[in-house]
Each structure stands twice: as structure tokens, then as C-alpha cells.
Amino acid sequence: MNIVVTGLRGFPNIQGGIETHCEELYPRLAGEECHVTVVRRKNFVKENPPYTNYKGVEFKDINAPRITGLEAALHTMYAVWFAYRSKADIVHIHAIGPAITVPFARLLGLKVVVTHHGPDYDREKWGFFAKSILKLGEYFAAKQAHQIIAISTVITDLLKKKYKRTKGVHLIYNGVTTLPKPSSTNYLQQLGIKPNKYILAVGRFVEEKRFDKLIEAYIKLNNPDYQLVIAGDADYDSSYSTYLKNFAYENDVILTGIVKGEKLAELYAHAALFVLPSSHEGLPITLLEAMSYNRKVLASDIPANLAVHLEEDFYFKLNDLKDLIHKIDKLLQQQKQEITYELSSYRWNAIAEQTHKVYKEMVGYE
């Protein structure tokens, strides 16, 4: 099978939940039965010289015009044309914005899979035009994609209630990969933090992550025994990301920038508490990653986070600063450092097998 994958920025070492998803999934699928080509956005590619392949996955790098709200859709249009020219058996589109190209792919005679990672039109950064594009992309995915992969029950319910779509919908969760717990704390020492003496958050610097509210809570908590560490950055500088960085520096919050691999594993493994204060998620990989290191976690009570089925004490009311402070304080005071979570539904090898099965059914493989 010749599979062309699009909708993501790319990988490796590119920030984002969809990017992490694809970086874990496609090396597991690439092999004798699946020839996988991932179309990357050239302006996000950081290697010099750029990779042409990675762990069995081939790359095709194509420029993406920097037009707010249209960048992903236009890049995916180019990728769909590439899929047609390369005689792809399947084009797999990730996210609903890029899914606006589904009619074009169908017109070209391509078989189309869309992975719905979440209702991105709920993100606060988008204006009316961008939200309209995202909603239209979701509509095209629901009505015209041959198969849809939903990463959470929240999304399968949305497809059923909003579009009456149940046929060809596959619930295949986001996954998590846990590196061995690092024995070293060298990176923590570089940052000037101590094991089990910091609160950790991880993600892009965008409004819906609510990192500014977490900093407010940290200030009001006023507990000198713990530091706040936020790992991540913005894809592009914005008024919000500039404000967030200044706010963090003014209040002695440690910003690490984008970290991956062993450094990120070290941050997860030694955190006293991981906090995800988001107003919007699909199925948050960062939350699953923190859970995989048996860390205490605290998440906002949005549907995507509730779908992970944590204990009640591990949720706080979205945008309720008082409740956020109360829950952070309560969890930090708990003596128990490690918690075992049920994560069997989020194993990447099983997720790859389920995705492969969808592909085989589409092209008629035995």
C-alpha cells in the first residue's frame, strides 16, 4: 500500500500533539505492506540538511504559505495533488482544517482517511473566517471521507450527534510512549530545579492552553517550596506568546523552550505535579505522558480531559482560579508521590495495528 500522510507540520522534533501522534504512529506502520510518505511543511523543517526519510518513513517537503487560517489547508491541497501524482492508494489527512481538501481528493479518485483530532474551531486564537474553514473541514470529513479515525469518545459522539455519521468511524485513541525513567537529573540541575519540587506544564504558547491562568494560580499559591516550569513555545511569535513570556519571567517561572526526548522525560519523571489547564484539547498526549511516568496530574474539566477518567481530585473547574489553586495545594500536600494509571488503551503498537486494519479494509487486502 502506498500511503501519503498530510495535515501535520511534520516530524521529528516539531512541537504539537498531531506531530507527536504521527511521529509515533508511522514508523510503526512503515514496512513491507505500507510505503508511507509524510508531506511536511518546509518552513517547520529544522534539520540541515533536511531528512529525506526517518525510521522507514519517507518525507516530501513542500512550502506552505504563511496565511493565518489557510496555511494548513493550502499545504494539504498541494499534498493531495502530490498523492495523486504519486499514485497513492490512500491519502490520510490529519485534523479538520486540512480536511477541507477532502472533496478535492475525492474528485481526483483518491481513497481518503481523516483523523479527527478535535473540534479546532473551539480554539480561541481563530477568528470568524478561520473558524468557518475549520467547521467546513469537519463537515467534509464527516460527509465525504471514506473512513474517519476519532481519537476519543468525545469525537465519536460529536460525529454521531452532529452529522449522524457512525459507519466508517473508528475509535482509535492517541497513544503514549514512556522512556525509561531517567536516573540522571543533569537537565534539572541546568535549569536550577530540584526533583519533586516543581510543578510542570507542557505545550504550545497559545491562549487555549491557559498557561497565563496557571501562572496566576502559582503566584497566589505563594508556596516557596515549589517552582513552576513550563516546557514549550509558540510556533510563531504573537501578542499572547510575548505577553506570556514576559509574565513568566517577571514571576520567576522557568521556561525551557521546546524540549523532547531525554530532557522531557527527565522533566516528567521528577515533577511533583503535572498541570493541564487547557480550555480545548482533542485527547491530550502531554497528559498521557505525565500519567505514564506515574506523576500526580491535574487537568481542567473539559470533555476531552474527562474522557481519560481520572479521579475527581485530579480535575478542576475550567477558568475557576480559586478551584485551581485549591486543587494544586491539595495535591502538593499529599504524601504519595507516584500513582499507577490504567493506560492499556493508549499503547502505540496496538494503535498502529488498528490503523493498519483500516487501511487494509479500504484497499481490499486480505
Beta strands, then each sheet from edge to edge (+ up, - down):
strand 1: 2-6
strand 2: 35-41
strand 3: 53-54
strand 4: 57-62
strand 5: 90-94
strand 6: 111-116
strand 7: 147-150
strand 8: 169-171
strand 9: 198-202
strand 10: 227-231
strand 11: 254-257
strand 12: 273-276
strand 13: 297-300
strand 14: 315-316
sheet 1: 3+ 4- 2- 1- 5- 6- 7- 8-
sheet 2: 11+ 10+ 9+ 12+ 13+ 14+
end
